[in-house]
Amino acid sequence: MENWDGNEGTSAFHMPEWMQIQFADQKQEFNKRPTKIGRRSLSRSISQSSTDSYSSAASYTDSSDDETSPRDKQQKNSKGSSDFCVKNIKQAEFGRREIEIAEQEMPALMALRKRAQGEKPLAGAKIVGCTHITAQTAVLMETLGALGAQCRWAACNIYSTLNEVAAALAESGFPVFAWKGESEDDFWWCIDRCVNVEGWQPNMILDDGGDLTHWIYKKYPNMFKKIKGIVEESVTGVHRLYQLSKAGKLCVPAMNVNDSVTKQKFDNLYCCRESILDGLKRTTDMMFGGKQVVVCGYGEVGKGCCAALKAMGSIVYVTEIDPICALQACMDGFRLVKLNEVIRQVDIVITCTGNKNVVTREHLDRMKNSCIVCNMGHSNTEIDVASLRTPELTWERVRSQVDHVIWPDGKRIVLLAEGRLLNLSCSTVPTFVLSITATTQALALIELYNAPEGRYKQDVYLLPKKMDEYVASLHLPTFDAHLTELTDEQAKYLGLNKNGPFKPNYYRY
């Protein structure tokens, strides 16, 4: 074998001409936009290659069934029940395996199930839910069932449902109405099927985004008045609850889980810090080093996204309306800008504000060729996707959840999940972090359902601090962590109960 060491004279490796990089020519060629003639063949080759070769963005559910709408199918589970609507009930076995895997990473929910199963604190509870239907949600639903609740469920996102998990839940007897790739009409039909059931009156709502709450409030006002409590986990849904409360139209108590410490500081921050890279890599196969990225919003989600991208070598800009969050971004080493200042040069645009029209058609028109656009906020209103559905623009589906939107001059942007939540639409999220959120949701439901009359009025409440601490403590054994205990003298000095809560409600962690 020849030695390729350059110091060995005649045996040194000589780079063949075909391996030599022509930097000048290559750069010139890269910056050329495809012509109208070449664009069609290029997009055809890209689309063909993405379907011929294996893509990690594809899941088991993408190609496992025909294109028949689940609404047109007659399906029954092994017990003979047809009170569900999923893609394919035959996928239940695969979904059950997914759920069993998730259980291993959700220690707090499993501990809660074991501790409270005998008492059945949710006996008599009829919970209607609208969340992402994933293996982690399935563990939550089965925990609620073990604690005595009856549940009916729909999906809060048309792309995030794992079809095999929905099938496993339906096989276990849960009325689930959801599948990946629902239309807008399907989405509302599924919610209505959960709610409008003869002889079944829900008394609790578990929502993610506020669509279920809004549907019952508008369509079934008498039913809404009989609800005992609402638990909401997203910033969008919480905002809608506060609007109802301010208008004097919220006639039931609601728990704001989104702003609980265990949701904000763990799910929003740590979950997004890991899943943003997963979602981008699966859909685009891109390298992050050296890429210019603008992250719109520096709340906990934005902080997680920025930290991950910075660690991978990206050049990260931040937009923000809040001077406190803006100062945090500056102190963390990020350049604070207005979107208009960097929109022509960035390679990736990520929204995570919970607002609407953060990225407008004007921004989209000014983006560079091949700019990637995606959303990490709950709502699909942050990017003005509707403005792109015009005759002069061409849409090409490249792979699952990836669209090229092409301008008349050949420029294209890469739109992920049609502007919906990137991580849950295009990848997966860390199960352990979701265990924290799911346990918080379960405890909020138990608290509202069992609260004596008068404890909660017709308003929006934060989870009691003691519950936040309890959720955190349930997860510490996973790390073999050992808490230090206060002495009586120390507790007296600080004016605290030795068992908590250890921080006042205004503490900012």
Helices and strands as residue ranges (DSSP letters): G 6-11, G 17-19, H 23-31, H 36-52, G 70-72, G 89-91, H 92-104, H 107-116, E 126-131, H 135-146, E 150-155, H 163-171, E 176-177, H 184-195, E 204-207, H 211-219, H 221-225, E 229-232, H 235-246, E 254-256, H 261-262, I 263-271, H 272-284, E 292-296, H 300-311, E 315-319, H 323-331, E 335-336, H 339-342, E 348-351, H 361-366, E 371-375, G 385-388, E 394-399, E 402-406, E 412-416, G 417-419, H 422-426, H 431-450, E 460-462, H 465-475, G 476-479, H 488-494
